[in-house]
Structures are given as C-alpha cells and as structure tokens.
Amino acid sequence: MKLAEEPTDPVWRWFILNGPHRERFQWESFSDLPRDIEYLKDFIDERAASNTFFPEKARLVALQALESDNAILVRTAIQVLTVLGTDDDMNIIKEYLTSENVDIAKDAKCSLFERGIKVKRKN
C-alpha cells in the first residue's frame, strides 16, 4: 500500500496519527460540545487556510486508506471522506454498508447520513 511509503508526508502523518478522527470518533454528541465531525471540519478548514493543497491531499490519502485491511485506517478514511469526499467517493463508501466489521458499516451509514444521502433499508 502506497501509504506506508510516505511516512514523512505531513498529511499522511496527520491522517495516521493526529486529528479528531480514528477509532474513538463519535458521530453523535452527548453534551453541548460540538460533534467530532465538526472538529474534523474545523481542523481541515484551518489547514486549508495555510495549505491550499491539504484538502485534496488528505482526500487522496483517505482513498488510498480505503484499500487497507486495517479497520482503523478504513474507518478514518470514511470519516475524512465525509468532509472531503466527492459524490463518487460517497458511492465507494456505500460499498462499506455491508462490511462484516460493524464499526466500519456504522461509520459508512453515519457518513452517508451526514452527507444527506439516503440509504435503502434491508427488509
């Protein structure tokens, strides 16, 4: 996987190590504090203000991470693509609704909901 070849890239390092995303990410909020998705949006907006290439680079890193066998990387990718993804990226996320990993499937469902994309229910 190409991600492993770029450990010094600051966007890659952010994606892997930092930020309000990854396995502790919560889609809902149980307090008056902003939801994690809002923190993620704000962080990306701040980075984009100083580095106009950050959003597209982060989106590309997230798309690469979707190819990983690592559930945390896939979940992180879904979270980041919720903010940065294109409509085509959202179609890719739809494929994760049926993931055997319940956390990945939940993240895919929440991501699509966050983007206003209706998902057909299974009968």
Stockholm file with secondary structure:
# STOCKHOLM 1.0

chainA/1-123         MKLAEEPTDPVWRWFILNGPHRERFQWESFSDLPRDIEYLKDFIDERAASNTFFPEKARLVALQALESDNAILVRTAIQVLTVLGTDDDMNIIKEYLTSENVDIAKDAKCSLFERGIKVKRKN
#=GR chainA/1-123 SS CGGGGCTTCHHHHHHHHCSSCSTTCCSSCSSSSCCHHHHHHHHHHHHHHHCTTHHHHHHHHHHHHTTCSCHHHHHHHHHHHHHHCCHHHHHHHHGGGGCSSHHHHHHHHHHHHHTTCCCCCCC
#=GC SS_cons         CGGGGCTTCHHHHHHHHCSSCSTTCCSSCSSSSCCHHHHHHHHHHHHHHHCTTHHHHHHHHHHHHTTCSCHHHHHHHHHHHHHHCCHHHHHHHHGGGGCSSHHHHHHHHHHHHHTTCCCCCCC
//
